Amino acid sequence: MSRIDAKFAALRAEGKKAFVSYVMAGDPDYDTSLAVVKDLPAAGVDIIELGLPFTDPMADGPTIQLAGQRALDGGMTLLKTLELARTFRETDNETPIVLMGYYNPIYSLGVDRFLIEAKAAGIDGLIVVDLPPEEDDELCIPAQAAGLSFIRLATPTTDDKRLPKVLQNTSGFVYYVSITGITGAAEAQATDVGPDVARIKAATDLPVVVGFGIKTPETAASIASVADGAVVGSAIVSKIGAGDAPSDVVAFVKTLADGAHSV
C-alpha cells in the first residue's frame, strides 16, 4: 500500500477528511521552504503538494507564478526540489508527497532518470497538469510502473463522455478543480462542487479532493463536507510571498487543516 493509500485509509478509519497543502519548492529560498514543509504535518497537513518551479506555468494564477519565479531566481531546480523532499524524508517517512508541476523540466532531465530520482527522494505521486490522458505513455504509465501514483485533474468542464478517459490510468486520488480558470481566482462553493464530486465518485473508487478557490478555514470545512478532502495553495503561498515567518505560515495552515478536519 502506498503512503497515499495508507493515509486515506487511516483518515477513513478516523471518520476524517483529508487536508492537502501546496507550497512551491524553494520559495522564497531553499532553507525557508524546507522549514515550512518540515512543519506542515504537525500543523495537520495530511498530504503535501510540492510545487515544481517552472518558467511558463499556464494553469497558475499570479500568486503561484510569482512563487515559482522567486524560487527560480533563488536557483531552485528539479533536482534541488527532489533534494528537499529527500531531506524531509529523513525525519518523516509517513506523510505523502505529491510533486505538482509541468512536464518540461521532467522531460529535460529525462523520464527514466527522473523516476529513479523521484522514487529515491520519497515522492509518492505526480500531478503534471499539461499531460492529458492521450499522452499517458510519456510519463503516466512509466510512473505507475515505478510505483508512483499519477493523479489526474478533473474540472467543471469534464463531462460524462470525457470522465472515463480522465480516470482510466489515475491512481492515488482524483483532484477536482472547483472553478474554471487559474489558481487563486474565485472562491469555491460547496453547492457548486458537491454534484460534480458525487458524479466523479460514482465513476471511481478513488478519493476525490477539491482544490482551487479555498482560502479560509470555513471554506475548507464546507468543501471537505462534500468531498474526501480539500486542497489549499494560493492562500498559503501568498503568506510566504508576503514575507511571513515560517512559524506564522504554519500557524495559518493549522487553521485551514482544523477547518477541513472539523466535518
Backbone bond lengths (Angstrom), bond angles and torsions (degrees), N, CA, C in turn:
res aa  C-N    CA-C-N  psi(-1)  N-CA   C-N-CA  omega(-1)  CA-C   N-CA-C  phi
1 M - - - 1.463 - - 1.526 109.59 -
2 S 1.328 116.37 131.34 1.462 120.31 -179.93 1.523 110.98 -71.98
3 R 1.314 116.36 165.01 1.462 119.49 176.46 1.529 110.88 -59.88
4 I 1.345 116.92 -37.42 1.470 120.13 179.78 1.521 110.04 -64.77
5 D 1.329 117.13 -48.01 1.465 120.61 179.43 1.522 110.74 -61.39
6 A 1.330 116.47 -41.92 1.461 120.58 -179.41 1.525 111.33 -64.45
7 K 1.321 116.31 -38.26 1.469 119.80 -179.82 1.521 110.66 -65.05
8 F 1.311 117.12 -46.77 1.468 118.90 -179.86 1.523 111.45 -66.15
9 A 1.325 117.94 -36.07 1.460 120.97 177.02 1.525 110.55 -63.14
10 A 1.340 116.28 -42.46 1.464 120.27 179.34 1.524 111.27 -65.58
11 L 1.321 116.42 -40.83 1.462 120.10 178.79 1.526 111.11 -64.78
12 R 1.325 116.57 -42.66 1.472 119.66 177.88 1.516 110.75 -60.46
13 A 1.338 116.53 -40.84 1.463 120.50 -179.90 1.526 111.32 -63.07
14 E 1.339 115.88 -29.61 1.461 120.76 179.89 1.531 112.09 -91.51
15 G 1.317 116.92 -4.17 1.460 120.18 -177.26 1.517 112.84 70.04
16 K 1.344 116.50 31.05 1.465 121.25 -176.52 1.514 111.31 -115.80
17 K 1.317 114.93 156.59 1.451 121.91 173.90 1.527 109.63 -96.41
18 A 1.316 116.10 160.27 1.461 120.99 -176.95 1.522 111.49 -85.58
19 F 1.322 115.30 143.15 1.455 119.41 168.75 1.520 107.76 -115.91
20 V 1.321 115.11 123.54 1.456 123.05 -177.00 1.521 108.31 -115.71
21 S 1.330 117.23 128.49 1.460 120.12 179.12 1.517 110.06 -115.74
22 Y 1.329 114.94 141.25 1.460 121.75 177.01 1.517 108.78 -108.22
23 V 1.319 115.81 133.18 1.467 121.12 168.78 1.527 107.93 -136.84
24 M 1.315 115.86 148.69 1.462 121.03 178.04 1.520 109.38 -83.45
25 A 1.310 116.74 123.86 1.457 120.44 178.17 1.527 110.45 -61.41
26 G 1.331 116.14 129.44 1.461 120.82 176.88 1.509 115.49 85.16
27 D 1.327 117.50 8.06 1.467 121.07 179.90 1.530 110.19 -101.97
28 P 1.320 118.22 124.98 1.464 129.03 -3.59 1.537 112.67 -83.31
29 D 1.341 115.27 -10.68 1.462 121.24 174.98 1.529 107.50 -155.25
30 Y 1.315 115.84 169.05 1.468 120.82 -173.80 1.535 111.68 -58.74
31 D 1.329 116.67 -49.90 1.465 120.15 -173.18 1.527 111.78 -65.51
32 T 1.338 117.06 -42.45 1.464 120.05 179.02 1.519 110.55 -64.81
33 S 1.313 115.46 -43.42 1.464 120.57 179.54 1.523 110.84 -60.76
34 L 1.312 116.96 -44.93 1.461 120.46 179.33 1.518 111.08 -62.98
35 A 1.331 117.08 -39.82 1.466 120.78 179.74 1.526 110.85 -61.30
36 V 1.333 116.73 -41.97 1.470 120.48 178.73 1.520 109.91 -65.91
37 V 1.324 116.87 -49.44 1.466 120.83 -176.08 1.526 111.02 -60.08
38 K 1.320 117.09 -42.02 1.466 120.36 -178.94 1.529 112.57 -60.32
39 D 1.340 116.62 -31.47 1.463 120.03 -175.56 1.527 113.69 -92.90
40 L 1.328 117.60 -3.49 1.467 119.64 -177.03 1.532 113.46 -64.46
41 P 1.338 119.92 -43.28 1.467 117.92 -179.37 1.527 113.29 -60.05
42 A 1.323 117.22 -40.26 1.467 120.09 179.28 1.522 111.98 -65.79
43 A 1.342 116.67 -21.49 1.463 121.06 177.47 1.523 112.16 -85.02
44 G 1.330 116.83 -1.74 1.452 119.76 177.46 1.517 114.90 105.17
45 V 1.316 116.82 8.01 1.467 119.92 179.71 1.523 109.39 -75.69
46 D 1.319 116.61 126.97 1.456 121.79 -178.32 1.522 112.28 -89.29
47 I 1.322 116.96 -36.68 1.459 122.60 179.16 1.524 108.05 -137.58
48 I 1.322 116.40 134.72 1.468 121.52 178.87 1.521 108.89 -101.37
49 E 1.318 115.75 124.57 1.461 120.96 168.30 1.522 107.12 -96.03
50 L 1.301 115.79 119.38 1.457 122.00 -177.88 1.527 108.49 -105.46
51 G 1.331 115.22 112.75 1.450 120.37 -177.71 1.517 111.88 -72.96
52 L 1.323 115.56 136.87 1.459 122.22 176.66 1.525 108.05 -99.36
53 P 1.339 118.45 112.10 1.465 119.65 -175.70 1.518 112.40 -62.43
54 F 1.335 115.05 139.09 1.458 121.58 -177.85 1.518 108.52 -147.70
55 T 1.318 115.82 150.22 1.465 120.68 -173.29 1.520 113.94 -75.98
56 D 1.331 118.19 -18.91 1.461 120.21 -175.15 1.525 110.92 -134.63
57 P 1.342 116.99 66.27 1.463 120.96 -174.33 1.531 112.05 -81.28
58 M 1.314 116.64 88.51 1.464 121.41 -167.78 1.526 114.09 -66.94
59 A 1.317 119.09 -25.84 1.463 120.56 -177.58 1.520 113.16 -94.39
60 D 1.321 116.98 -1.27 1.461 120.68 -173.09 1.522 111.66 -100.20
61 G 1.335 114.73 142.26 1.448 120.72 174.82 1.512 111.47 -79.36
62 P 1.336 116.27 -178.30 1.470 120.34 -175.27 1.529 113.88 -57.29
63 T 1.318 117.99 -37.46 1.468 120.43 -176.93 1.525 111.15 -61.85
64 I 1.332 116.73 -48.31 1.462 120.59 -179.41 1.526 110.55 -72.50
65 Q 1.327 116.80 -36.96 1.466 119.63 177.30 1.522 111.11 -58.83
66 L 1.316 116.36 -45.56 1.460 120.30 -179.74 1.525 111.18 -65.48
67 A 1.322 116.23 -37.15 1.465 119.84 177.77 1.522 110.58 -62.78
68 G 1.330 116.06 -43.62 1.453 119.89 177.96 1.517 111.98 -62.87
69 Q 1.334 115.89 -38.59 1.460 119.11 179.79 1.527 111.19 -68.24
70 R 1.338 116.45 -39.63 1.470 119.25 176.61 1.528 110.26 -60.52
71 A 1.326 115.34 -42.99 1.465 119.49 -179.50 1.525 111.14 -64.60
72 L 1.316 116.38 -44.26 1.459 119.99 179.26 1.526 111.18 -63.91
73 D 1.331 115.82 -40.60 1.464 119.94 178.13 1.522 111.38 -62.32
74 G 1.335 115.41 -29.77 1.458 120.16 178.67 1.516 113.65 -84.57
75 G 1.334 116.28 4.23 1.458 119.72 176.62 1.515 115.49 91.54
76 M 1.341 117.50 14.11 1.463 119.93 -178.31 1.521 110.20 -72.51
77 T 1.320 114.97 139.94 1.461 122.81 179.83 1.526 108.82 -134.39
78 L 1.322 115.84 174.34 1.462 120.01 175.29 1.522 110.69 -60.35
79 L 1.329 117.85 -46.13 1.462 119.87 -178.59 1.526 111.90 -65.33
80 K 1.333 117.28 -35.87 1.471 119.60 176.38 1.520 111.17 -69.36
81 T 1.329 116.67 -32.48 1.465 120.23 175.23 1.525 110.04 -63.12
82 L 1.307 116.44 -42.52 1.459 119.82 177.73 1.532 111.10 -68.38
83 E 1.322 116.49 -33.54 1.475 120.00 175.13 1.523 110.63 -62.69
84 L 1.344 116.35 -39.34 1.458 120.35 178.25 1.531 109.85 -62.15
85 A 1.326 116.12 -44.40 1.464 119.70 178.34 1.524 110.83 -62.63
86 R 1.315 116.44 -40.88 1.471 120.67 -179.76 1.525 110.65 -63.12
87 T 1.323 116.60 -39.85 1.465 120.38 178.32 1.528 110.61 -66.78
88 F 1.320 117.29 -40.79 1.466 121.42 176.10 1.526 110.24 -58.01
89 R 1.315 116.67 -40.81 1.461 120.88 -177.07 1.531 113.20 -66.68
90 E 1.313 117.43 -16.71 1.468 119.64 178.81 1.525 111.76 -63.95
91 T 1.326 117.11 -25.35 1.466 120.58 -178.53 1.526 113.04 -122.29
92 D 1.335 117.64 -2.89 1.473 120.70 -179.36 1.520 108.17 -145.96
93 N 1.319 115.42 109.46 1.463 119.89 -179.72 1.518 111.87 -107.78
94 E 1.329 117.53 12.20 1.462 120.74 -175.09 1.522 113.94 -115.03
95 T 1.326 117.83 -39.07 1.466 120.11 -174.79 1.522 110.66 -69.41
96 P 1.325 118.01 123.14 1.461 119.56 179.10 1.533 111.90 -66.28
97 I 1.328 115.49 143.46 1.467 121.93 174.82 1.525 107.94 -120.51
98 V 1.322 114.98 125.77 1.460 121.99 175.77 1.522 107.87 -111.68
99 L 1.306 116.59 123.60 1.464 121.25 177.87 1.519 108.23 -87.16
100 M 1.335 115.81 123.63 1.466 120.49 -175.72 1.521 110.09 -119.67
101 G 1.317 116.24 127.35 1.454 118.58 179.49 1.515 112.13 179.47
102 Y 1.314 114.98 -144.54 1.461 122.48 -173.65 1.526 109.73 -123.67
103 Y 1.332 114.74 161.51 1.459 120.02 -169.72 1.528 113.41 -74.64
104 N 1.316 118.31 -29.13 1.459 120.89 -171.27 1.536 113.84 -53.19
105 P 1.346 119.58 -50.58 1.481 118.39 179.98 1.524 112.70 -61.55
106 I 1.338 116.53 -34.56 1.463 120.71 179.38 1.530 109.89 -68.80
107 Y 1.324 115.47 -45.14 1.465 120.95 178.75 1.527 110.87 -61.14
108 S 1.333 114.93 -40.79 1.466 119.17 -178.63 1.525 111.71 -65.20
109 L 1.319 116.38 -38.71 1.466 120.04 177.70 1.531 110.81 -71.57
110 G 1.321 115.16 -34.64 1.463 121.28 -174.92 1.514 110.05 108.81
111 V 1.320 117.15 125.42 1.463 121.24 -173.96 1.521 111.62 -59.07
112 D 1.310 117.60 -45.57 1.473 119.90 -177.01 1.529 111.10 -60.82
113 R 1.320 115.65 -47.80 1.469 118.77 179.77 1.527 110.77 -65.41
114 F 1.334 116.15 -41.37 1.465 119.45 -179.86 1.521 111.18 -58.41
115 L 1.316 117.43 -46.54 1.462 120.01 -176.76 1.520 111.58 -64.80
116 I 1.317 117.26 -38.54 1.472 120.59 176.48 1.530 110.48 -63.00
117 E 1.339 115.49 -47.02 1.469 120.79 -178.24 1.533 110.94 -66.76
118 A 1.345 116.74 -41.80 1.460 120.35 -178.08 1.523 111.25 -65.31
119 K 1.311 116.15 -43.11 1.462 119.78 179.17 1.526 110.29 -63.60
120 A 1.323 116.74 -42.52 1.464 121.03 179.88 1.520 111.77 -65.74
121 A 1.333 116.67 -29.96 1.462 120.96 -179.36 1.520 112.93 -80.10
122 G 1.330 117.37 -9.63 1.456 120.19 179.64 1.514 114.59 91.47
123 I 1.334 116.62 20.67 1.462 120.10 173.99 1.525 108.54 -74.22
124 D 1.336 116.53 138.23 1.465 120.82 -177.06 1.518 113.86 -105.52
125 G 1.319 116.35 -27.05 1.451 118.81 -176.86 1.506 111.38 -155.73
126 L 1.330 115.49 165.42 1.460 122.56 -179.03 1.516 109.73 -128.53
127 I 1.335 115.21 139.15 1.460 122.30 165.61 1.519 105.82 -122.01
128 V 1.317 116.05 109.96 1.464 121.36 -178.55 1.522 106.69 -117.67
129 V 1.323 115.60 100.50 1.458 120.66 -163.06 1.520 113.95 -71.83
130 D 1.326 117.55 -17.95 1.463 118.81 -177.35 1.524 112.93 -106.10
131 L 1.336 117.46 19.36 1.462 121.43 173.61 1.528 108.80 -114.68
132 P 1.330 118.62 99.78 1.462 121.55 179.29 1.523 111.02 -73.53
133 P 1.329 117.88 168.41 1.461 120.56 -179.30 1.523 114.09 -56.10
134 E 1.319 116.26 -28.96 1.463 119.65 178.97 1.532 112.77 -63.38
135 E 1.334 116.39 -16.18 1.470 121.29 -179.82 1.526 112.13 -108.06
136 D 1.330 117.29 25.42 1.470 120.22 -174.87 1.525 113.70 -59.04
137 D 1.326 116.94 -30.19 1.462 118.90 -179.46 1.529 112.53 -67.28
138 E 1.342 116.98 -21.60 1.466 121.26 -178.84 1.533 111.53 -64.18
139 L 1.332 115.81 -48.74 1.469 119.36 -172.32 1.521 112.97 -142.42
140 C 1.326 117.21 -39.98 1.460 120.50 -173.29 1.525 111.89 -57.26
141 I 1.328 117.23 -54.18 1.473 120.54 -177.58 1.532 111.14 -64.18
142 P 1.345 119.19 -47.15 1.475 118.90 176.45 1.526 112.80 -60.75
143 A 1.339 117.65 -37.16 1.464 120.41 -179.89 1.520 110.89 -63.53
144 Q 1.319 116.48 -45.11 1.458 119.10 -179.63 1.527 111.36 -66.19
145 A 1.335 116.42 -35.37 1.466 119.78 176.20 1.527 111.27 -64.31
146 A 1.340 116.04 -28.23 1.465 121.47 178.94 1.526 112.39 -85.84
147 G 1.328 117.50 -2.07 1.458 121.18 178.26 1.504 115.00 92.01
148 L 1.336 117.41 18.38 1.461 121.68 177.70 1.525 109.38 -107.53
149 S 1.313 116.85 135.16 1.461 120.48 175.20 1.524 109.64 -70.97
150 F 1.307 115.91 144.83 1.464 121.15 174.89 1.518 106.87 -115.71
151 I 1.317 115.21 108.26 1.462 123.00 -171.41 1.524 108.95 -97.27
152 R 1.307 115.40 125.24 1.454 120.43 -174.97 1.533 110.75 -102.28
153 L 1.314 114.66 150.64 1.458 121.54 174.81 1.521 109.61 -92.21
154 A 1.321 116.06 135.10 1.461 122.80 166.21 1.521 107.27 -115.56
155 T 1.304 116.83 149.09 1.464 121.41 -174.06 1.523 110.34 -131.97
156 P 1.335 116.84 172.47 1.475 119.04 176.70 1.526 113.41 -59.76
157 T 1.325 117.21 -18.59 1.467 119.99 179.82 1.529 112.60 -96.72
158 T 1.343 117.24 3.49 1.459 120.81 176.31 1.530 108.53 -80.43
159 D 1.319 116.80 96.09 1.467 120.21 -174.94 1.529 110.61 -83.19
160 D 1.330 115.87 178.72 1.465 120.86 -175.14 1.524 112.41 -64.35
161 K 1.310 117.44 -25.18 1.460 120.68 177.61 1.526 110.98 -73.85
162 R 1.334 116.14 -37.96 1.458 121.16 -177.09 1.532 112.81 -83.06
163 L 1.311 117.24 -29.25 1.463 121.77 -171.53 1.537 113.58 -55.29
164 P 1.336 120.25 -46.23 1.475 118.50 179.63 1.531 112.95 -58.43
165 K 1.318 117.40 -35.22 1.461 120.94 178.14 1.521 110.61 -66.03
166 V 1.333 116.40 -41.28 1.457 121.53 178.85 1.529 111.26 -63.69
167 L 1.322 115.97 -36.90 1.460 120.76 -174.01 1.523 114.00 -85.70
168 Q 1.324 118.85 -14.60 1.459 120.06 -164.24 1.537 113.94 -60.98
169 N 1.313 118.63 -37.67 1.465 120.53 179.79 1.531 112.50 -119.71
170 T 1.314 116.25 18.97 1.461 120.73 -179.59 1.528 109.91 -79.58
171 S 1.327 116.48 144.23 1.459 120.71 176.44 1.526 109.20 -146.10
172 G 1.331 116.37 164.81 1.467 120.79 -177.99 1.504 111.42 88.47
173 F 1.315 115.95 -75.63 1.462 122.43 173.29 1.514 108.72 -163.99
174 V 1.317 115.71 168.31 1.460 121.90 173.67 1.517 107.76 -102.48
175 Y 1.317 116.06 132.71 1.469 121.72 178.86 1.530 107.22 -100.70
176 Y 1.332 115.58 109.58 1.457 119.37 178.29 1.518 109.89 -91.83
177 V 1.316 115.48 122.04 1.463 122.34 178.61 1.523 107.37 -84.39
178 S 1.327 117.07 114.09 1.463 120.73 -167.14 1.519 114.43 -72.58
179 I 1.335 116.69 -20.75 1.457 119.82 -176.07 1.529 108.84 -134.19
180 T 1.310 115.92 156.16 1.455 118.87 172.64 1.521 108.33 -81.99
181 G 1.333 115.69 145.25 1.456 119.30 179.46 1.509 111.91 111.96
182 I 1.328 116.09 -156.01 1.453 122.82 -172.06 1.522 111.84 -96.41
183 T 1.322 115.65 167.93 1.457 120.91 177.56 1.524 110.33 -63.81
184 G 1.347 114.70 150.98 1.454 119.83 173.54 1.512 114.28 75.36
185 A 1.328 117.82 15.67 1.466 120.32 -177.40 1.521 109.82 -91.74
186 A 1.330 117.43 -118.73 1.461 121.39 -175.03 1.528 111.66 -67.46
187 E 1.313 115.63 167.34 1.466 121.03 179.68 1.516 110.10 -89.81
188 A 1.316 116.33 136.93 1.458 121.51 179.57 1.524 110.56 -70.07
189 Q 1.315 115.79 146.30 1.459 122.24 178.53 1.522 109.22 -125.49
190 A 1.336 115.73 126.32 1.459 119.85 -177.90 1.520 111.93 -61.24
191 T 1.329 117.68 -33.82 1.460 120.35 -179.80 1.520 111.68 -64.91
192 D 1.327 116.94 -30.72 1.461 121.08 176.63 1.524 111.52 -80.92
193 V 1.314 115.84 -37.60 1.465 121.66 -172.89 1.527 111.84 -77.40
194 G 1.320 116.97 -38.53 1.463 121.97 -172.38 1.518 115.19 -50.19
195 P 1.331 119.15 -51.57 1.469 119.69 -178.14 1.529 113.34 -62.07
196 D 1.326 117.01 -38.65 1.469 119.12 179.50 1.521 111.48 -69.94
197 V 1.334 116.87 -38.50 1.465 119.10 176.21 1.522 110.16 -61.55
198 A 1.330 117.06 -43.24 1.464 120.79 179.16 1.526 110.85 -62.65
199 R 1.321 116.99 -38.23 1.463 121.52 179.38 1.538 110.65 -64.95
200 I 1.328 116.35 -41.83 1.461 119.95 178.98 1.525 110.58 -68.09
201 K 1.331 116.76 -43.38 1.465 120.62 -178.61 1.530 111.71 -63.79
202 A 1.323 116.10 -27.73 1.462 119.29 177.29 1.524 111.62 -70.61
203 A 1.332 116.53 -17.78 1.461 121.31 -176.24 1.524 113.30 -104.80
204 T 1.345 118.09 -4.87 1.465 120.76 -177.36 1.521 110.57 -152.66
205 D 1.328 115.54 153.46 1.460 120.66 173.95 1.523 111.97 -89.29
206 L 1.329 117.55 -4.18 1.458 120.98 -178.94 1.524 110.99 -72.23
207 P 1.339 117.30 149.02 1.466 119.41 171.33 1.529 110.65 -62.27
208 V 1.314 115.64 149.61 1.462 121.72 176.66 1.521 108.22 -118.69
209 V 1.326 116.14 116.78 1.458 120.32 176.50 1.524 108.67 -110.96
210 V 1.314 115.55 152.43 1.458 121.29 -172.33 1.518 110.24 -117.69
211 G 1.324 116.12 131.45 1.448 121.83 176.66 1.515 111.92 -133.00
212 F 1.314 115.98 176.62 1.473 126.73 -174.52 1.537 109.06 78.25
213 G 1.309 115.78 127.32 1.456 121.05 172.70 1.514 115.63 79.88
214 I 1.342 118.11 17.17 1.466 121.37 177.96 1.522 107.79 -109.81
215 K 1.318 116.26 115.48 1.466 120.29 -170.44 1.526 114.01 -127.26
216 T 1.332 117.15 -13.04 1.460 120.36 -174.90 1.523 110.19 -132.70
217 P 1.346 117.32 160.73 1.468 119.75 175.50 1.526 112.25 -58.69
218 E 1.333 115.58 -35.40 1.463 119.71 -178.76 1.530 111.30 -65.42
219 T 1.335 115.95 -43.26 1.461 119.37 178.67 1.518 110.68 -69.03
220 A 1.333 117.25 -38.07 1.464 120.53 176.65 1.525 110.49 -58.33
221 A 1.329 116.41 -42.59 1.467 120.85 178.87 1.523 110.98 -66.60
222 S 1.312 116.25 -42.59 1.461 121.00 -178.69 1.522 111.18 -62.79
223 I 1.315 115.98 -46.05 1.461 120.05 -179.42 1.529 110.77 -68.85
224 A 1.331 117.31 -42.20 1.466 120.54 179.34 1.530 111.38 -61.38
225 S 1.323 117.05 -26.75 1.462 120.05 -179.07 1.521 112.65 -68.63
226 V 1.347 117.47 -19.94 1.467 120.34 -178.66 1.534 111.94 -115.51
227 A 1.338 117.78 4.28 1.459 122.08 -178.16 1.522 109.15 -138.69
228 D 1.322 115.98 -176.78 1.466 120.89 177.42 1.515 112.53 -89.54
229 G 1.325 116.08 -3.91 1.453 119.39 178.77 1.511 111.01 174.03
230 A 1.319 115.08 169.97 1.458 122.20 -179.76 1.523 109.18 -128.68
231 V 1.330 115.12 144.85 1.460 122.55 179.26 1.519 108.95 -116.16
232 V 1.324 117.06 132.78 1.463 121.15 173.84 1.518 108.68 -124.02
233 G 1.322 115.38 130.99 1.459 120.62 179.21 1.511 112.53 -127.81
234 S 1.328 116.97 -69.85 1.468 120.86 -171.75 1.521 113.04 -57.38
235 A 1.339 117.48 -38.73 1.467 119.80 -178.45 1.529 111.15 -63.54
236 I 1.323 116.61 -34.86 1.464 120.96 177.74 1.519 110.48 -74.99
237 V 1.317 115.43 -46.13 1.463 120.62 -178.22 1.523 111.45 -62.66
238 S 1.333 116.95 -32.90 1.467 119.68 178.75 1.517 111.44 -65.59
239 K 1.333 117.61 -33.32 1.469 121.24 175.99 1.528 110.49 -65.62
240 I 1.324 115.55 -41.85 1.459 119.86 177.61 1.524 110.00 -64.26
241 G 1.332 115.86 -43.41 1.455 120.87 -179.71 1.514 113.10 -64.02
242 A 1.334 116.50 -28.39 1.465 120.92 178.95 1.517 112.46 -78.92
243 G 1.338 116.01 -4.63 1.460 119.54 178.65 1.511 114.54 89.14
244 D 1.337 117.40 13.01 1.463 119.66 178.12 1.531 109.97 -60.71
245 A 1.312 116.41 144.77 1.458 121.30 177.09 1.526 109.61 -63.57
246 P 1.339 117.53 148.99 1.462 119.12 178.12 1.526 113.38 -51.27
247 S 1.334 117.47 -38.82 1.463 119.59 -179.91 1.523 111.75 -64.24
248 D 1.332 117.25 -35.61 1.462 120.34 178.18 1.522 111.26 -72.20
249 V 1.332 116.39 -38.16 1.467 120.32 176.30 1.526 109.86 -60.86
250 V 1.315 116.15 -46.36 1.463 120.96 -177.88 1.533 110.55 -66.45
251 A 1.324 117.49 -36.51 1.467 120.14 177.04 1.530 110.75 -62.62
252 F 1.335 116.91 -39.02 1.459 121.01 176.08 1.521 110.77 -65.42
253 V 1.322 116.46 -42.51 1.463 120.62 178.36 1.529 110.22 -58.75
254 K 1.322 117.10 -39.55 1.464 120.27 -179.63 1.525 111.63 -60.82
255 T 1.333 117.20 -37.97 1.481 118.51 177.95 1.520 110.97 -64.12
256 L 1.313 116.96 -36.85 1.464 120.60 178.33 1.525 111.04 -68.69
257 A 1.348 115.48 -44.11 1.460 119.97 178.95 1.522 110.46 -62.18
258 D 1.316 116.38 -42.28 1.472 120.02 178.53 1.539 110.48 -60.68
259 G 1.332 115.47 -38.23 1.463 119.26 177.54 1.529 111.62 -62.06
260 A 1.338 115.96 -49.17 1.466 119.48 -179.07 1.514 111.98 -64.74
261 H 1.326 117.75 -31.82 1.454 121.65 -178.21 1.522 112.92 -84.27
262 S 1.314 117.26 -3.80 1.478 119.99 -173.91 1.520 112.79 -83.87
263 V 1.327 116.55 -6.66 1.481 117.94 -176.09 1.521 110.90 -107.86
